[in-house]
Amino acid sequence: MSRLKQTEEQKQNKYLVANIKRGMEIWSVDKEQLAQRTNISLATLYNRFNNPSDFHLSELRRIAQSLHTTVEDLMKAV
């Protein structure tokens, strides 16, 4: 059975989540702390991790600031 190819959007979403998680690891921030720092509810944060295309730009800006990076860097392919 062959696997379906990922769309470009799916790849970008995968990179986004991976980069956020990497930043969280580097700065020793868990999801609860990230939610508090960014004023995003924990439930919403979990939903965004599961459906990254639902992230709002304002949320990504707050996450990037909290992780000492830029939105552009969060979106880069690894």
C-alpha positions as CSV (number, residue, x, y, z in Angstrom):
1,M,0.0,0.0,0.0
2,S,1.4,3.4,-0.9
3,R,1.3,6.4,1.3
4,L,-0.2,9.6,0.1
5,K,2.2,12.5,-0.5
6,Q,2.0,15.3,2.0
7,T,0.8,18.6,0.6
8,E,2.9,21.7,0.9
9,E,0.6,23.0,3.6
10,Q,0.9,19.8,5.6
11,K,4.7,20.0,5.4
12,Q,4.7,23.6,6.6
13,N,2.3,22.8,9.4
14,K,4.6,19.9,10.5
15,Y,7.7,22.3,10.4
16,L,5.8,24.9,12.4
17,V,4.8,22.5,15.2
18,A,8.3,20.9,15.3
19,N,10.0,24.4,15.5
20,I,7.6,25.5,18.3
21,K,8.4,22.3,20.2
22,R,12.1,22.7,19.6
23,G,11.9,26.2,21.0
24,M,10.0,25.0,24.0
25,E,12.7,22.4,24.6
26,I,15.5,24.9,24.3
27,W,13.9,27.3,26.7
28,S,12.5,24.6,29.0
29,V,9.0,25.7,28.5
30,D,6.1,23.2,28.8
31,K,2.7,23.7,27.2
32,E,1.1,25.0,30.3
33,Q,3.8,27.7,30.7
34,L,3.6,28.6,27.0
35,A,-0.2,29.0,27.4
36,Q,0.3,31.4,30.3
37,R,3.1,33.4,28.7
38,T,1.1,33.9,25.5
39,N,-2.3,34.3,27.0
40,I,-3.6,31.4,24.9
41,S,-5.8,28.9,26.8
42,L,-4.3,25.5,27.2
43,A,-7.2,23.9,25.4
44,T,-6.7,26.3,22.4
45,L,-3.0,25.6,22.4
46,Y,-3.6,21.8,22.2
47,N,-6.1,22.4,19.4
48,R,-3.6,24.5,17.5
49,F,-0.9,21.8,17.9
50,N,-3.3,19.3,16.4
51,N,-4.5,21.7,13.7
52,P,-1.6,24.1,13.0
53,S,-3.4,25.8,10.1
54,D,-5.8,27.2,12.7
55,F,-3.1,29.3,14.3
56,H,-3.8,33.0,14.2
57,L,-0.9,35.3,13.3
58,S,-1.2,37.1,16.6
59,E,-0.8,33.8,18.4
60,L,2.3,32.9,16.4
61,R,3.7,36.3,17.3
62,R,3.2,35.8,21.0
63,I,4.6,32.3,20.8
64,A,7.7,33.5,18.9
65,Q,8.3,36.3,21.4
66,S,7.9,33.9,24.3
67,L,10.5,31.6,22.7
68,H,12.9,34.4,21.7
69,T,12.5,33.9,18.0
70,T,10.6,35.2,15.1
71,V,7.5,34.0,13.3
72,E,9.6,33.5,10.2
73,D,11.9,31.2,12.0
74,L,9.0,29.2,13.4
75,M,7.8,28.7,9.8
76,K,11.2,27.6,8.4
77,A,11.9,24.1,7.2
78,V,14.3,22.3,9.4
